[in-house]
Amino acid sequence: MASVAELRAAVEAALQQVTEAQQAIEAAKQKIGEAQQSLAAALDGSGNEAVSAAHASLSHAEQQLEDGFNATVAAVEQAHTYTANL
């Protein structure tokens, strides 16, 4: 069985990976936002249903990324609670 120090170190290593994933999520959200702006500029004034659908899909993707990010925040809090109780 691993010692408390080993468990804490393993959890901290995993949390570092979560931090890296959070940074990737934030970068993806930024890129999607930039894509939305580019799409809006390129198709300004278009009333085409496909354009509206594309915007809606990108907004949905942004929301899903935000939901994923929030899930990682909760996971980090739970991991910290666990290690604090060791």
N, C-alpha and C positions, 0 to 999 in steps of 0.2 A: 504494500500500500504506500502511496506517495505521502510525503510529509506535507504539512500545512504550507511551508515555504514553497515547495515544489508545485503544489496546487495553485497557490497565488501567482507564481511565475507563469504557469501554463495559462491561467485565465488572463493575465496581463498580455501575454503573447497573442492570444485570441482577440483580445480587445484592440490590440494594435492593428490586426487585420480588419476589424470592424471600422476603425478610424479610416483606414485606407479605402474601404468600400464606401464610407460616407463621403469622402472626398470625390470619389468617382461618381457617385450619385449627384452631388452638387455640380460637378462638371457637366454631366449629362443634362441636367435641368437647364443649365446655362446655354448649352448648345441647342437644345430644343427651343428655348426662348429666342435665340438668335435666328433659328430656322423659321420660326413663326413671323418674326419681323421681316425677314427676307421674302418670305412667301407673301406677306401682306403688301410689301412694296412692289413686288413683281406683278401681283394680280390685283392691284388697287382698282376698285370700282367694279370688279367682276361680280356679277350676281349668280354665277354658276353654282349649282348645288354641290358639285365636286369640290369647289374651293371651300365652301362652308364646311363640308364634311372633313376636309383635310385639316382645317383649323380646329374643328372639334376633336379630331383624333389626336392632334398634337397637345391640345389642352388636357385631354384625358391621360395621355402619356405623362405629362408633367405632374398631374395629380397622383398617378400611380407611383411615380418616383418619390414624391413627397410622402406618400403613405409608407413606402418602403423605408425611407429615411427615418420617419417617426418610429417605425418598428425597431430599427437598429438602436435608436436612443433608448427605447424601453428595455431592450436586451442588455444594453450596457448598464443601465440602472439596476436591473435584476442581478447581473453578474457582480456588480459592486456590493450589493446587499449580501449576496452569498459569501463573497470573500471577507466581508466585514464580520460575518458571523462564524467564521472558521476559528 
